[in-house]
Amino acid sequence: MSSPSRLLRWLVPAALLVAWLGVGGTLGPYAGKLGEVATNDQAAFLPQNAESTRAIEAQKAFRQDETLPAIVVWTAADGAEVTSQQRASATGALASLAGLTGTVGQASPAVPSKDGQALQGVVQLRPDLGDQLPVVLEEVAEAAGQVPGTTVHLAGPAASQADLSDAFAGIDGLLLGVALATVLIILLLVYRSILLPFVIIIGAVLALGLACGVVYALAERDIVRVDGQVQGILSILVIGAATDYALLLTARFREELERHGERVTAMRAAVRESAGPIVASAATVALGLIALLLSDLTNNRALGPVGAIGIVCAVLSSLTFLPAALVLLGRGAYWPARPKPAGATDGKGGGRGVWPRVAALVDRAPRKVWAVTLAGLLACAAFAPTLESKGVPLDELFVNDAPSVAAQATLGKHYPGGSGNPAVVIAAAGTVDQVTAAATATEGVAAASPVTASGRPGGGAPLVADGKVRINATLQAPADSDEAKETIARLREAVHAVPGADALVGGYTAQQYDTQQTAESDRTLIVPVVLAIILVILVGLLRSLLMPVLLVATVALNFLATLGVSALVFQGVFGFSGTDASVPLYGFVFLVALGVDYNIFLMSRVREESLKHGTREGVLRGLTATGGVITSAGVVLAATFAALGVIPLAFLVQIAFIVAFGVLLDTLVVRSLLVPALVRDIGPKAWWPGALSRRPEQEPAGEPKPSSPAS
């Protein structure tokens, strides 16, 4: 070989390595800067066309109402009634807050509860306080704490937003650190190698740095939206996907090293055989996420392009940085372990180890294997309809004891359940009396009155802006309850019936109701689109129609089985009464797309072996060769998603469990037993109408032909 050619073989990987290190050095810091362009204001993530969203737009005309309310609640000790002196002191404390940095206008006077055991006042804060919100709330609490003989609680939207921001505080370092540490430990145990796990981790971190840099630039220009949830999912998705793709490539490189001996030749063969499955599996996830753009929920739409960018960056790193690093390291990457083909066997399902035995079981009794696993999955799926997805109640929003939740519970004991979160009715000014009367007469509404020029209900003429008035309707039930959502539906029907009112009903409960309704319609639209996308990719990869349908059906069943188990665990173990409305859709996109990943890795290898040896031995060889690496990839991905559980929000804990459990179920049951057994039982016809379906089955030499498909 000529010297320039030999030099070029080392210059290319060295140049790729230097380029990626430059990317990491330049864009890596953006992984810790996404919080600068993220918003945790839930109003920014409402359904685009919902009535509650249009109500928010209409409210902008009422400049006095562009505030973030903090509700101060005082309770007397030991259930005693508050005294007139305490009430006067509380009103004075509220008045003293006028002019405090971050407050807007005068606070309301202290209002006693009907049972006489509590006082309530509202302090209007600026909605753009950001990181200063906890500081302002602390000053409010300090001033309110001057009322002797009482305990002070802070409730309302301002307190909830502060707790939400606190839950996401340090998300960059904490979540990333937990995920990377978990992946590193698993890789060290799997490979029993010192260098390789660190090379894989570095590749994943570089991919995340590139993804965060791109997302930061787009979010800064308002092209994409980012919130704490999207930010956390992006980190987990990139680390998990990049590690999975790396595991597939490194396992194939190890095989090719044993076959070819020379590292550059081995890497060319490894990339040639691995690139197709890696790109196809990445395409299923990326396009599945892009399908979220069809959603009318803005946070779903936000996750779509952000997640797809992360997947593309994971693929780029896995197919450029990792091959370059492995070529330069060669066999040294696996030190001190000696590179051997994963699951080395005689190619017929023989040999030692777990996967040869699994392959032998599938070969010996395929029909029994798929029948038993199918029955188990169907039994789990039977509980899927019991999973309630009507939203998470406020007292379950945080998995720890958040102060705002306790304060809201205290508020609900002494005042109507909807206090602090009224339904907001925007209507034509000329119909204010009729709309107010209609709202007051609605079942489930405790009181309704128009907002006056002072910015609060009652006392004076209604405030008119752009020919509209705002009416606050306090609900009897807690604002996050099913009863309150039912009241919203009745309230809308009542005010819409007022001639000429052009009424809109918004507010916290209306937003929750609209989000729930939109999430249900999103699932109806997006689920079949994602399935169609995956089906098309599988048809192109496997050159078959029946096999892709079979694979899509099995991962869909795995999703339903996971939902069934989740319903039991959430209610019986975690104590959740339901899930966030978006959880089933997120779970579907991740589980189906990622579940197909492992089937792509398996069946692309089975197809490769079937072209040489026939379908029966192709199944055995493919399962034996890929069993270890795919299982490792599944465990890594499950562990990285489980790391979302460190953020104390019910939504992310629910997503973490669904994806982690579903990935393990798919990896250990669907991909390992159900799919191989079905293909083994169906035989060459499983590849219909491709060329493999017309090839006669080849029986391994020296083995008797089975007397029946189930033998």
Residue pairs with C-beta under 8 A, 6 or more apart in sequence:
9 264
10 327
10 328
12 324
13 323
13 324
13 325
13 327
13 328
14 324
14 328
16 320
16 321
16 323
16 324
17 321
17 324
17 325
17 328
20 203
20 206
20 317
20 320
20 321
20 324
21 206
23 206
23 209
23 210
24 205
24 206
24 209
26 213
27 209
27 210
27 212
27 213
28 205
28 206
28 209
29 209
30 209
30 212
30 213
30 215
30 216
31 172
31 176
31 208
31 209
31 212
31 235
32 172
32 173
33 212
33 216
34 172
34 212
34 215
34 216
34 219
34 226
34 231
34 234
35 168
35 171
35 172
35 228
35 231
36 216
37 216
37 219
37 220
37 226
38 219
38 226
38 227
38 228
38 230
38 231
39 225
39 226
39 227
40 161
40 164
40 165
40 168
40 227
40 228
41 127
41 161
42 164
42 511
43 56
43 511
44 225
44 227
44 298
45 225
45 227
45 297
45 298
45 299
45 302
46 52
46 53
46 56
46 297
46 298
46 511
46 514
46 515
47 53
47 296
47 297
47 298
47 514
47 515
47 517
47 518
48 296
48 297
48 298
49 296
50 296
50 511
50 514
50 515
50 517
50 518
51 492
51 504
51 505
51 506
51 510
51 514
52 505
52 506
52 507
52 510
52 511
52 513
52 514
53 506
53 511
53 514
54 504
54 506
55 424
55 426
55 504
55 505
55 506
55 507
55 510
56 506
58 426
58 468
58 504
58 506
59 65
59 66
59 424
59 426
59 470
59 506
60 66
61 465
61 466
61 468
62 451
62 463
62 465
62 470
63 465
64 104
64 105
64 455
64 463
65 451
65 455
65 470
66 127
67 104
67 105
67 124
67 125
67 126
67 127
68 124
68 125
68 126
68 127
68 129
68 133
68 157
68 158
68 161
69 122
69 123
69 124
69 125
69 156
69 157
69 158
69 420
70 122
70 123
70 124
70 125
70 137
70 140
70 154
70 155
70 156
70 157
70 158
70 159
71 120
71 121
71 122
71 123
71 154
71 155
71 156
71 159
71 407
71 411
71 419
71 420
72 90
72 94
72 120
72 121
72 122
72 123
72 140
72 141
72 144
72 152
72 153
72 154
73 118
73 119
73 120
73 152
73 153
73 154
73 155
73 407
73 410
73 411
73 414
74 82
74 86
74 90
74 110
74 118
74 119
74 120
74 144
74 147
74 150
74 151
74 152
74 153
75 117
75 118
75 150
75 151
75 153
75 410
75 414
76 82
76 83
76 86
76 117
76 118
76 149
76 150
77 149
77 150
77 151
79 117
80 117
81 115
81 116
81 117
82 112
82 116
82 117
82 118
82 119
82 150
83 149
86 119
86 147
86 148
86 149
86 150
87 110
87 112
87 119
89 146
89 147
89 148
90 110
90 119
90 121
90 144
90 147
90 150
91 109
91 110
91 121
93 143
93 144
93 146
93 147
94 107
94 108
94 109
94 110
94 121
94 123
94 143
94 144
95 106
95 107
96 143
97 103
97 107
97 123
97 139
97 140
97 143
98 105
98 106
98 107
100 136
100 139
100 140
100 143
101 132
101 136
102 125
102 126
102 129
102 132
102 133
102 136
103 123
103 124
103 125
103 126
103 136
104 124
104 125
104 126
105 124
105 455
107 121
107 122
107 123
107 124
108 121
108 122
108 123
108 456
109 121
110 119
110 120
110 121
111 119
111 120
111 121
112 118
112 119
112 120
113 119
113 120
113 414
113 415
114 414
114 415
115 414
117 414
118 410
118 411
118 413
118 414
118 415
119 147
119 150
120 411
120 414
120 415
120 419
121 144
122 156
122 420
122 456
123 140
123 158
124 455
125 133
125 136
125 137
125 158
129 136
131 165
133 158
133 161
133 162
133 165
134 162
134 165
134 166
137 154
137 158
137 159
137 162
140 154
141 152
141 154
144 152
144 154
145 152
153 403
153 406
153 407
153 410
153 411
154 403
154 404
154 407
155 404
155 407
155 408
155 410
155 411
155 420
156 404
156 408
156 420
156 421
157 420
157 421
157 508
159 403
159 404
159 407
159 408
160 394
160 397
160 404
160 408
162 404
163 398
163 402
163 403
163 404
163 405
164 228
164 649
167 228
167 398
167 402
167 647
167 648
167 649
168 228
168 231
168 232
168 647
171 228
171 231
171 232
171 647
172 231
172 235
174 646
174 647
175 232
175 235
175 236
175 643
175 644
175 646
175 647
176 208
176 235
176 239
178 643
178 646
179 235
179 236
179 239
179 240
179 639
179 640
179 643
180 201
180 204
180 205
180 239
182 639
182 640
182 642
182 643
183 197
183 200
183 201
183 204
183 239
183 240
183 243
183 636
183 639
183 640
184 197
184 198
184 201
186 632
186 635
186 636
186 639
187 196
187 197
187 200
187 201
187 243
187 636
188 197
190 632
191 197
191 334
191 337
192 336
192 337
193 333
193 334
193 335
193 336
193 337
194 335
194 336
195 329
195 332
195 333
195 334
195 335
196 250
196 333
196 334
199 322
199 325
199 326
199 329
199 333
200 242
200 243
200 246
200 247
200 250
200 322
201 243
202 321
202 325
203 242
203 246
203 317
203 318
203 321
203 322
203 325
204 238
204 239
204 242
204 243
204 246
204 314
204 317
205 239
206 317
206 321
207 238
207 242
207 310
207 313
207 314
207 316
207 317
207 318
208 234
208 235
208 238
208 239
208 242
208 310
208 313
210 313
210 316
210 317
211 234
211 238
211 309
211 310
211 312
211 313
211 314
212 234
214 309
214 313
215 224
215 226
215 234
215 306
215 309
215 310
218 224
218 305
218 309
219 225
219 226
224 302
224 305
224 306
225 298
225 299
225 301
225 302
226 302
226 306
227 299
227 302
228 647
229 299
229 303
229 649
229 651
229 652
230 299
230 302
230 303
230 306
230 307
232 644
232 647
232 652
233 303
233 307
233 644
233 655
234 306
234 307
234 310
236 640
236 641
236 643
236 644
237 307
237 310
237 311
237 314
238 310
238 311
238 313
238 314
239 640
240 636
240 637
240 640
240 641
241 282
241 285
241 310
241 311
241 314
241 315
241 637
242 313
242 314
242 317
242 318
243 633
243 636
243 637
243 640
244 597
244 633
244 636
244 637
245 278
245 281
245 282
245 314
245 315
245 318
245 319
246 318
246 322
247 629
247 632
247 633
247 636
248 274
248 277
248 278
248 601
248 629
248 630
248 633
249 270
249 271
249 274
249 278
249 318
249 319
249 322
249 323
249 326
250 322
250 326
250 333
251 342
251 626
251 628
251 629
252 269
252 270
252 273
252 274
253 266
253 267
253 270
253 323
253 326
254 334
254 339
254 340
254 341
254 342
255 270
255 341
255 342
255 625
256 265
256 266
256 267
256 269
256 270
257 263
257 266
257 330
257 331
257 339
258 339
258 340
258 341
259 266
259 269
259 341
260 266
260 269
263 326
263 327
263 330
263 331
264 327
267 323
267 326
267 327
270 323
271 319
271 323
273 608
275 319
276 541
276 604
277 541
277 600
277 601
277 604
277 605
278 315
278 318
278 319
279 315
279 319
280 537
280 538
280 540
280 541
280 600
280 604
281 596
281 597
281 600
281 601
282 311
282 312
282 314
282 315
283 537
284 533
284 534
284 537
284 593
284 596
284 597
284 600
285 307
285 311
285 593
285 594
285 597
286 307
286 308
286 311
286 312
287 308
287 533
287 537
288 530
288 533
288 534
288 589
288 592
288 593
289 303
289 304
289 305
289 307
289 308
289 311
289 589
289 593
290 304
290 305
290 308
291 304
291 526
291 529
291 530
291 533
291 589
292 300
292 301
292 303
292 304
292 307
292 526
292 585
292 589
293 301
293 304
293 305
294 522
294 525
294 526
294 529
295 301
295 304
295 518
295 522
295 525
295 526
295 585
296 518
296 521
296 522
297 515
297 518
297 519
297 522
297 582
299 582
300 522
300 582
300 585
300 586
303 586
325 333
326 333
331 339
341 625
342 625
342 626
342 627
342 628
342 629
343 351
343 353
343 355
343 356
343 624
343 625
343 627
343 628
344 351
345 351
345 353
345 356
345 624
347 613
347 617
347 620
347 621
347 624
348 617
348 620
348 621
348 700
348 703
349 356
349 359
349 360
349 363
349 620
349 621
349 623
349 624
350 356
350 360
351 624
353 628
354 627
354 628
355 623
355 624
355 627
355 628
356 624
358 623
358 627
358 672
358 673
359 619
359 620
359 623
359 624
359 627
359 676
360 620
361 369
362 369
362 619
362 620
362 623
362 673
362 676
362 677
362 680
363 616
363 619
363 620
363 680
364 711
365 710
365 711
366 676
366 677
366 678
366 680
366 681
366 709
366 710
367 677
367 681
367 709
367 710
368 710
369 673
369 674
369 677
370 673
370 674
370 677
370 678
370 681
373 669
373 670
373 673
373 674
373 677
374 557
374 674
376 561
376 669
377 557
377 558
377 560
377 561
377 669
377 670
377 674
378 557
378 561
380 560
380 561
380 562
380 564
380 565
381 557
381 560
381 561
381 563
381 564
382 564
383 563
383 564
383 565
383 567
383 568
384 560
384 561
384 563
384 564
384 567
386 564
386 567
386 568
386 571
387 563
387 564
387 566
387 567
387 570
387 578
387 579
387 584
388 577
388 578
388 579
389 516
389 519
389 578
389 579
389 580
389 581
389 583
389 584
390 482
390 485
390 516
390 578
390 581
391 480
391 512
391 515
391 516
391 578
391 580
391 581
392 480
392 576
392 578
392 579
392 580
392 650
392 651
393 478
393 480
393 481
393 577
393 578
394 405
394 408
394 478
394 479
394 480
395 405
395 408
395 409
395 480
396 575
396 576
396 577
396 650
397 405
397 649
397 650
398 405
398 648
398 649
398 650
399 648
399 649
399 650
399 653
400 648
402 648
408 420
408 478
411 419
411 420
412 419
412 478
416 446
416 447
416 474
416 475
416 476
417 475
417 476
417 477
417 478
417 479
417 481
417 484
418 446
418 474
418 475
418 476
418 477
418 478
418 479
418 484
418 509
419 474
420 479
421 475
421 479
421 507
421 508
421 509
422 472
422 473
422 474
422 475
422 507
423 439
423 445
423 472
423 473
423 474
423 475
423 487
423 488
423 491
423 505
423 506
423 507
423 509
423 510
424 470
424 471
424 472
424 473
424 505
424 506
424 507
424 510
425 435
425 439
425 448
425 470
425 471
425 472
425 473
425 491
425 495
425 503
425 504
425 505
425 506
426 468
426 469
426 470
426 471
426 503
426 504
426 506
427 435
427 468
427 469
427 471
427 495
427 498
427 501
427 502
427 503
427 504
428 467
428 468
428 469
428 500
428 501
428 502
428 503
429 462
429 464
429 467
429 468
429 469
430 500
431 498
431 499
431 500
431 501
431 503
432 450
432 462
432 469
432 471
434 498
434 501
435 469
435 471
435 495
435 498
435 501
435 503
436 448
436 449
436 450
436 471
438 494
438 495
438 497
438 498
439 445
439 448
439 471
439 473
439 491
439 494
439 495
440 447
440 448
440 473
441 494
442 473
442 487
442 490
442 491
442 494
443 487
443 490
444 475
444 476
444 477
444 483
444 484
444 486
444 487
444 490
444 491
445 473
445 474
445 475
445 476
445 487
445 491
446 474
446 475
446 476
447 473
447 474
448 471
448 472
448 473
448 474
449 457
449 458
449 471
449 472
450 457
450 462
450 463
450 469
450 470
450 471
450 472
451 457
451 462
451 463
451 469
451 470
451 471
451 472
452 458
452 459
452 460
452 461
452 462
452 463
453 460
453 461
453 463
454 460
455 463
457 471
457 472
462 469
463 469
463 470
473 491
475 484
475 487
475 509
476 483
476 487
477 483
477 484
477 487
478 484
479 507
479 508
479 509
479 512
480 508
480 509
480 512
484 509
485 509
485 512
485 513
485 516
487 509
488 505
488 509
488 510
488 513
489 513
491 505
492 503
492 505
492 510
495 501
495 503
495 505
496 503
515 581
515 582
516 581
518 581
519 581
519 582
519 584
519 585
520 581
522 585
523 584
523 585
523 588
526 585
526 589
527 585
527 588
530 588
530 589
530 592
530 593
531 552
531 556
531 592
534 548
534 552
534 592
534 593
534 596
535 548
535 549
535 552
538 547
538 548
538 551
538 552
538 596
538 600
539 545
539 548
541 600
541 604
542 548
542 603
542 604
542 607
542 687
542 690
543 607
543 687
543 690
543 691
543 692
544 686
544 687
544 688
544 689
544 690
544 692
544 693
545 688
545 689
546 682
546 685
546 686
546 687
546 688
546 689
546 693
547 603
547 679
547 686
547 687
550 675
550 678
550 679
550 686
551 596
551 599
551 603
551 675
552 592
552 596
554 599
554 670
554 674
554 675
554 678
555 591
555 592
555 595
555 596
555 599
555 666
555 670
556 592
557 670
558 591
558 595
558 662
558 665
558 666
558 669
558 670
559 587
559 588
559 591
559 592
559 595
559 662
561 665
562 587
562 591
562 658
562 661
562 662
562 665
563 584
563 587
563 658
565 661
565 665
566 579
566 587
566 654
566 657
566 658
566 661
569 657
570 576
570 578
570 579
570 654
570 657
571 577
574 653
574 657
576 650
576 654
579 650
579 651
579 654
580 650
580 651
580 654
582 651
583 651
583 654
583 655
583 658
586 655
586 658
587 655
587 658
587 659
587 662
590 641
590 655
590 658
590 659
590 662
591 658
591 659
591 662
591 663
591 666
594 637
594 659
594 663
594 666
595 662
595 663
595 666
595 670
595 671
598 630
598 633
598 634
598 666
598 667
598 671
599 670
599 671
599 675
601 626
601 629
601 630
601 633
602 622
602 623
602 626
602 630
602 671
602 675
602 676
603 622
603 675
603 679
605 621
605 622
605 625
605 626
606 618
606 619
606 621
606 622
606 623
606 676
606 679
607 618
607 622
607 687
607 692
608 618
608 622
609 617
609 618
609 621
609 622
609 625
610 617
610 618
610 619
610 622
610 687
610 692
611 618
611 692
612 618
613 621
613 698
613 700
614 684
614 695
614 696
614 697
614 698
614 699
615 679
615 680
615 683
615 684
615 686
615 687
615 692
615 695
615 697
616 680
616 683
616 697
616 698
616 699
616 700
617 698
617 700
619 676
619 679
619 680
622 676
623 672
623 676
627 672
630 667
630 671
631 667
631 668
631 672
633 667
634 663
634 664
634 666
634 667
634 668
634 671
635 664
635 667
637 659
637 663
638 659
638 660
638 661
638 663
638 664
638 667
639 660
641 655
641 656
641 659
641 660
641 663
642 656
642 657
642 660
643 656
644 652
644 653
644 655
644 656
645 652
645 653
645 656
645 657
647 653
678 686
679 686
681 709
681 710
683 697
683 709
684 692
684 693
684 694
684 695
684 696
684 697
685 693
686 693
687 693
699 705
